[in-house]
Amino acid sequence: MPEIEPTPLDRKSLSDDKERMRAIEEVLRDQARREVLRDIAYRRPYTSLRIRVAAAALAAVALVAWVFPVPGLQPDIPFPVPPADEEAGLRLATYIQAQQVEAFRQTSGRLPDVLRETGEPLPGMTYQRLDARTYRLRGQTERAVVEWTSSDSVPTLLGKAGADKLRGFTR
């Protein structure tokens, strides 16, 4: 049986049906996409039972370690530090700061204008550039003051107690 050619009017209605179906399909896909995005946006964070148990156990261990300190983990440093040790530490800090200034002088060929050029300055340290070759470092705490000029010798800066501490660090 020969197929009957649809009339131009029928072709148009067939085309409109396809367009309509495509539009409906596009709307449905868009709704599904929006629903997924909405679920993602309003999703509550989910933590597994394993993570909750581990967090509770760690919190309990931290609480026990805080309330009952472990003797081996606590530093045995008397506070306040004895004045002799405080001055020795200040001399050592001044020595370290002087080493930073000297390293800066070797790399750049000049003295720094401010101490921050050498890196982060140690607490209580001040720097004063006297001329192109000499500088003064001053370390200060509440009870001790150490002042050193670069024309002085390093053993003068360290003193006996500072040299003993330095030897203890370098062993």
C-alpha positions as CSV (number, residue, x, y, z in Angstrom):
1,M,0.0,0.0,0.0
2,P,1.5,3.3,-1.0
3,E,2.2,5.7,1.9
4,I,0.2,8.8,1.8
5,E,2.2,11.9,2.0
6,P,1.1,14.1,4.8
7,T,-0.2,17.4,3.8
8,P,1.8,20.4,4.6
9,L,-0.6,21.3,7.4
10,D,0.1,17.9,9.0
11,R,3.9,18.3,8.8
12,K,3.5,21.6,10.6
13,S,1.5,20.0,13.4
14,L,4.1,17.1,13.6
15,S,6.9,19.7,13.9
16,D,4.9,21.6,16.6
17,D,4.5,18.4,18.6
18,K,8.3,17.7,18.5
19,E,9.0,21.3,19.6
20,R,6.5,21.0,22.4
21,M,8.0,17.7,23.6
22,R,11.5,19.2,23.5
23,A,10.4,22.2,25.5
24,I,8.7,20.0,28.1
25,E,11.8,17.8,28.3
26,E,14.0,20.9,28.7
27,V,11.8,22.2,31.5
28,L,11.8,18.8,33.3
29,R,15.6,18.6,33.0
30,D,16.0,22.1,34.4
31,Q,13.7,21.2,37.3
32,A,15.7,18.1,38.1
33,R,18.9,20.1,37.9
34,R,17.5,22.8,40.3
35,E,16.3,20.2,42.7
36,V,19.8,18.6,42.8
37,L,21.4,22.0,43.4
38,R,18.9,22.9,46.1
39,D,19.6,19.6,47.8
40,I,23.3,20.3,47.7
41,A,22.9,23.8,49.0
42,Y,20.7,22.9,51.9
43,R,22.4,19.6,52.8
44,R,23.4,19.3,56.4
45,P,26.9,18.1,57.0
46,Y,27.0,14.4,57.8
47,T,29.6,13.0,60.1
48,S,30.0,9.3,60.5
49,L,29.7,7.5,63.8
50,R,33.4,6.6,63.6
51,I,34.4,10.3,63.4
52,R,32.2,11.2,66.3
53,V,33.6,8.4,68.5
54,A,37.2,9.4,67.6
55,A,36.5,13.1,68.4
56,A,34.9,12.2,71.8
57,A,37.9,9.9,72.6
58,L,40.4,12.6,71.8
59,A,38.5,15.2,73.8
60,A,38.4,12.8,76.8
61,V,42.2,12.2,76.5
62,A,42.9,15.9,76.2
63,L,40.7,16.6,79.3
64,V,42.5,13.9,81.3
65,A,45.9,15.2,80.3
66,W,44.9,18.7,81.3
67,V,43.4,17.8,84.7
68,F,46.1,15.2,85.5
69,P,49.3,16.4,83.9
70,V,51.9,13.7,83.0
71,P,55.1,14.4,84.9
72,G,57.4,13.6,82.0
73,L,55.6,15.9,79.6
74,Q,55.8,19.0,81.9
75,P,58.9,21.2,81.5
76,D,60.9,21.6,84.7
77,I,61.6,25.3,84.5
78,P,61.3,27.3,87.6
79,F,59.6,30.6,87.2
80,P,60.7,33.3,87.4
81,V,64.1,32.4,86.0
82,P,67.0,33.1,88.3
83,P,68.7,36.5,87.5
84,A,72.0,34.8,86.5
85,D,70.3,32.5,84.0
86,E,68.2,35.4,82.7
87,E,71.3,37.5,82.0
88,A,73.1,34.5,80.4
89,G,70.1,33.9,78.2
90,L,70.0,37.6,77.3
91,R,73.7,37.5,76.4
92,L,73.1,34.5,74.2
93,A,70.2,36.1,72.5
94,T,72.3,39.2,71.8
95,Y,75.0,37.0,70.4
96,I,72.5,35.3,68.1
97,Q,71.2,38.7,67.0
98,A,74.8,39.8,66.3
99,Q,75.3,36.7,64.2
100,Q,72.2,37.7,62.1
101,V,73.5,41.2,61.6
102,E,77.0,39.9,60.6
103,A,75.4,37.4,58.1
104,F,73.4,40.4,56.6
105,R,76.6,42.4,56.4
106,Q,78.4,39.5,54.5
107,T,75.6,39.0,52.0
108,S,74.7,42.6,51.3
109,G,78.0,44.3,52.0
110,R,76.5,46.9,54.4
111,L,75.0,47.1,57.8
112,P,71.2,47.1,58.1
113,D,69.5,50.4,58.6
114,V,67.0,48.7,60.9
115,L,67.1,45.4,62.7
116,R,64.1,44.0,60.8
117,E,66.2,43.8,57.7
118,T,68.1,40.9,59.2
119,G,64.9,39.0,59.8
120,E,62.5,38.9,62.7
121,P,64.3,40.5,65.7
122,L,64.5,38.7,69.0
123,P,62.2,40.0,71.8
124,G,63.7,42.8,73.8
125,M,66.5,43.6,71.2
126,T,67.2,47.0,69.9
127,Y,69.7,48.0,67.3
128,Q,71.5,51.2,66.6
129,R,73.8,51.8,63.7
130,L,76.7,54.0,64.9
131,D,78.6,54.4,61.6
132,A,79.2,52.4,58.4
133,R,81.2,49.6,60.2
134,T,79.9,49.6,63.8
135,Y,76.6,49.0,65.5
136,R,75.2,48.6,69.0
137,L,72.9,45.9,70.2
138,R,70.9,46.2,73.4
139,G,68.9,43.4,75.0
140,Q,66.6,44.2,77.8
141,T,64.3,42.3,80.1
142,E,62.5,43.4,83.2
143,R,65.6,42.6,85.4
144,A,68.6,42.6,83.1
145,V,70.2,44.7,80.4
146,V,73.0,43.7,78.0
147,E,74.6,46.2,75.8
148,W,77.2,45.3,73.2
149,T,79.0,47.3,70.5
150,S,80.4,45.5,67.4
151,S,83.9,46.8,68.2
152,D,83.9,44.8,71.4
153,S,84.9,41.1,71.4
154,V,82.5,38.2,71.3
155,P,83.8,36.7,74.6
156,T,83.0,40.0,76.2
157,L,79.5,39.7,75.0
158,L,78.9,36.2,76.1
159,G,80.6,36.3,79.4
160,K,81.4,33.1,81.3
161,A,77.8,32.1,81.9
162,G,76.8,32.8,78.3
163,A,79.8,30.9,76.9
164,D,78.9,27.9,79.2
165,K,75.3,28.0,77.8
166,L,76.5,28.2,74.2
167,R,78.8,25.2,74.8
168,G,75.8,23.4,76.2
169,F,73.8,24.1,73.0
170,T,76.6,23.1,70.6
171,R,77.5,19.7,72.1
